Amino acid sequence: MQQIFNFIFRNKNFLLFLLLFVLSMIFTVQSHSYHRSKFVNSANFLSGGIYSAFSNIDEYFALKSTNEELVEENLRLRKMLFNPSDSLANQITIDSTSFDKNYILVSTKVIQNDFTRRDNFLTIKKGSSQGIEPDMGVFNSKGIVGIIDKTSSGYSTVISILNSTSQINAEIKKTQNFGTLKWDGKSPYTVQLADVPKRARIAIGDSIITGGRSTIFPKGIHIGAIKDFKLDGSENYYEIEVELFNDMTKLNNVYVIKNKDAEEIKALQNSTNE
């Protein structure tokens, strides 16, 4: 203990300088939006590099499952080509009438994935240098994954659908009734669909897809299937349990989707609200 006191006493000037320097940095970052944004981007870049290094190791040992995933996706695409009416072939689809004109896809990979917390995030290995921006949708061959939150030059963080703040417009494919997709923080394999009126004729096994009523996801990307449902306390709306098509605990390759008309739509909506 005496040695510790002696060390502090001998280096008191340096330690005081270090403390004041750290405090000044904290106050600067908190009080200036420019410095704060630079700090966030730097932190994203640093953590992204660390996650990327570990991801390369994990990717090597996960080659078998990744190849199986690609074979499965190729099989699904071939079924769509040779038998478009097949239900399995159409398990994951996007509205092709709007996709070619309005949407751009960027492929990337997940280098870090949380799914055990109440508010989970992912990190992907592409960022602003590749045209990634906040509020873009993220999905893979089996369904939606989340929404871009923040970006650095080469990395982006994603708000997972397994996040208590996540709210995504969704639709019951068979009945075309809309609702809001949320997560109760419990199982990583199920999410909840709220605000579906009780007049909707739903059944266990019905497919849930993106509704397309936002600038983030086009209509038709599959989410999951109804696992269970009941009326809420008011008995006017259903509380629906949705079993995800995606295994959110095993994510590798994903796509980021950009709506080319998003800025125009948002500008029009903002001017209308004003």
Secondary structure as UniProt FT lines:
FT   HELIX           2..10
FT   HELIX           12..31
FT   HELIX           33..61
FT   HELIX           63..82
FT   TURN            84..85
FT   TURN            87..90
FT   HELIX           96..102
FT   STRAND          103..113
FT   STRAND          119..124
FT   HELIX           128..130
FT   TURN            134..135
FT   STRAND          137..139
FT   STRAND          144..151
FT   STRAND          156..163
FT   TURN            164..165
FT   STRAND          168..172
FT   TURN            173..175
FT   STRAND          178..182
FT   TURN            188..189
FT   STRAND          190..197
FT   TURN            198..199
FT   TURN            204..205
FT   STRAND          207..210
FT   TURN            219..220
FT   STRAND          222..231
FT   TURN            233..234
FT   STRAND          237..244
FT   TURN            248..249
FT   STRAND          253..259
FT   TURN            260..261
FT   HELIX           262..273
//
